Amino acid sequence: MAVLEEHIANTDDLALAVKALRPLGYKGMAITVPWKVAVIPLLDGVDGDVEAIGAANYMTIENGRLIGHNNDGKGVVKAIEKVAPLKGQRVVMLGAGGAGRAMAVELAWAGASHLTLVTRREEQGREVAATVTRASGVPADWQPWSGEVAVPDGTTLLMNATHLGQKAVAEALGEA
């Protein structure tokens, strides 16, 4: 399986990489930041999770067709449910990128009663909140992230779905 990392500089590179998979004999490819949404139009099809979530984190080649899948949120749900049930949780999630959108939908499917998405980009936050509600029926809203985050009263689970902490070098909160 191929892995997209720093080798892909723009959507043209992404299209070339995806197009090369079949002739090179690959069986699939992992997809990471920032290509989880941008890759979808390059695929021949998507599974139900990608259809609902709007992001793919891996693809397989099935009968010569590139099929997008998403398991970003499933592992998070399993990990949380080892220590606390999700049913009825009021979740505040910091960030709503490709993995965050998958986590938000999966948390709603697992029984969360409400989600608040806190992002710096309003369009992204509102779009993911709408995706959660459309996919699950669970109410979700957006809250702007500017300066210190005010966690709404009644929150029972706070999650970080940003890329902060992934890099070896410390990042300033305002750069995420």
SULJOCOR-V781342 format. One record per residue. PSI is psi as a letter, one per 30 degrees, with the letter a starting at -180 (none if undefined). Layout:
psi
PSI
PSI
This chain:
psi
k
l
k
k
b
f
f
j
f
l
f
e
e
e
e
e
e
e
e
f
e
e
f
f
g
l
f
a
k
k
k
a
k
g
g
e
e
f
f
e
f
f
l
f
l
l
l
e
e
e
e
e
e
g
k
k
f
l
l
l
j
j
h
g
k
j
k
k
l
k
g
e
f
e
e
e
e
e
e
e
f
f
f
k
k
f
k
f
k
j
k
k
k
j
l
h
a
e
e
e
e
e
e
e
e
e
e
e
e
f
g
k
f
k
k
k
k
j
l
f
j
e
e
e
e
e
e
e
e
e
e
e
e
e
f
f
f
k
k
k
l
k
k
k
j
j
b
k
k
j
k
k
k
f
k
f
k
k
k
j
g
l
g
k
f
f
l
f
k
k
k
k
e
f
f
none
